Amino acid sequence: MRLRPAIPFMLALLVPALLATNVTAQRLTPGEVPDSLKPWVPWVLQAAPNHRCTLAGGAAICRWPGPLALSVDDEGARFEQRFFLDRDGEVQLPGSPTLWPQGVQVDGQPVVVLQEGERPVVRLQSGKHVVTGALRWGTAPELLPVPNETAIVQL
């Protein structure tokens, strides 16, 4: 009978302690997914397209551009840049609407250059890629637009 008055006191101590524990679900590797759930994996991941991307400061980073190599002369420039993508997506190329990339290839295969806003882009599948192309001009431009994500330019 003496326990009855102590039960609310014990619950008052125990409930906040249980609620304060930080328990979160952890990701499963593909091998840890039970066989009965494996057919559902593509459907579940469709709602999380950035699941393979790196998180930095709460933002998903899915494109990893390498150095942009430029070879410039009086008639234009040739460029080469390596990319690694954690998921399919677009990558920006050097150039602008008035200085459009020509002869662009991805891994040695010709591709179509698209316009996203004012920037030339190509679509790439996830994985490693080498993008090459040229910019042609009659008079050298004052500025050569380079993608914001490109950190290193090699001349």
C-alpha positions in Angstrom: 0.0 0.0 0.0 2.9 2.4 0.6 3.9 2.1 -3.1 0.8 3.8 -4.3 1.8 7.3 -3.3 5.3 6.8 -4.7 4.1 5.7 -8.2 3.2 9.2 -9.4 6.6 10.5 -8.1 8.5 7.7 -9.9 6.5 8.3 -13.1 7.3 12.0 -12.8 11.0 11.2 -12.8 10.9 8.3 -15.3 8.8 9.8 -18.1 11.0 12.9 -18.7 14.1 10.7 -18.6 12.7 8.4 -21.3 11.6 11.3 -23.4 15.0 12.9 -23.2 16.8 10.0 -24.7 17.8 10.8 -28.3 16.8 7.7 -30.2 16.9 7.9 -34.0 16.5 5.4 -36.8 19.7 4.5 -38.6 20.1 3.9 -42.3 20.3 0.3 -43.5 22.8 -0.8 -46.0 21.3 -2.7 -49.0 22.5 -6.0 -47.5 20.6 -5.3 -44.2 17.2 -4.8 -45.9 15.1 -7.9 -45.3 14.3 -9.9 -48.4 10.6 -9.3 -48.0 11.1 -5.5 -48.2 13.7 -5.4 -51.1 11.0 -5.0 -53.8 9.9 -1.8 -52.1 13.3 -0.1 -51.9 13.0 1.7 -55.3 9.5 3.0 -54.4 10.7 4.3 -51.1 13.8 5.9 -52.5 11.8 7.7 -55.2 10.7 10.1 -52.5 14.3 10.8 -51.4 16.3 11.5 -54.6 19.3 12.9 -52.7 19.7 9.8 -50.5 23.2 9.1 -52.1 24.3 12.7 -51.8 26.6 14.1 -49.1 25.0 16.3 -46.5 26.9 19.5 -45.5 25.3 22.1 -43.3 21.9 20.5 -43.9 22.1 20.8 -47.7 22.6 17.9 -50.1 25.7 18.2 -52.3 25.2 15.8 -55.3 27.7 17.3 -57.9 31.4 17.3 -57.4 33.2 19.3 -60.1 36.9 18.9 -60.6 39.3 21.6 -61.9 38.3 23.4 -65.1 41.2 23.2 -67.6 41.2 26.0 -70.2 43.4 26.3 -73.2 42.9 29.8 -74.7 44.1 31.4 -78.0 43.0 34.3 -80.2 40.1 32.4 -81.8 38.6 30.8 -78.7 39.1 28.3 -75.9 39.0 24.6 -75.3 37.8 23.3 -72.0 37.9 20.0 -70.0 36.3 19.3 -66.7 35.8 16.2 -64.7 32.7 15.6 -62.6 31.4 13.1 -60.1 27.7 13.0 -59.5 26.0 11.1 -56.7 22.7 11.2 -58.7 21.6 12.1 -62.2 21.6 15.8 -62.8 22.7 18.9 -64.7 26.2 20.4 -64.6 27.0 23.9 -65.7 29.5 24.6 -68.4 31.7 27.7 -69.0 30.0 30.2 -71.3 26.9 32.3 -71.7 24.1 32.8 -74.2 26.4 35.0 -76.3 29.4 32.7 -75.8 27.8 29.3 -76.3 29.9 26.0 -75.9 30.4 24.2 -79.1 31.3 20.5 -79.8 30.6 19.4 -76.3 31.3 15.8 -75.5 30.8 13.7 -72.4 33.2 10.8 -72.1 34.0 11.2 -75.8 30.3 11.2 -77.0 28.6 14.3 -78.4 25.8 15.7 -76.2 23.2 18.4 -76.5 23.9 21.6 -74.5 20.8 22.9 -72.8 20.1 26.4 -71.4 19.1 26.7 -67.7 18.5 30.4 -67.0 21.4 32.1 -68.6 23.8 29.2 -68.2 24.7 26.3 -70.6 24.3 22.9 -68.9 24.5 19.2 -69.9 22.6 16.4 -68.2 24.7 13.6 -66.7 24.0 10.3 -65.1 25.4 9.5 -61.7 29.1 8.5 -61.7 32.4 9.9 -63.1 32.5 11.9 -66.3 34.8 14.0 -68.4 33.2 17.0 -70.2 35.0 18.7 -73.1 34.1 21.4 -75.5 35.1 24.7 -77.1 34.2 28.4 -77.0 34.7 30.4 -80.2 35.0 34.1 -80.6 36.0 36.7 -83.2 37.2 39.1 -80.5 38.3 37.8 -77.1 35.6 38.6 -74.4 36.5 40.7 -71.4 35.1 38.0 -69.1 34.7 34.3 -69.5 31.8 33.1 -67.4 32.7 30.1 -65.3 30.3 28.0 -63.2 29.9 29.1 -59.6 30.5 25.5 -58.4 34.0 25.4 -60.1 36.6 26.2 -57.5 39.8 25.7 -59.5 40.6 27.0 -63.0 43.8 25.8 -64.7 45.1 27.9 -67.7 
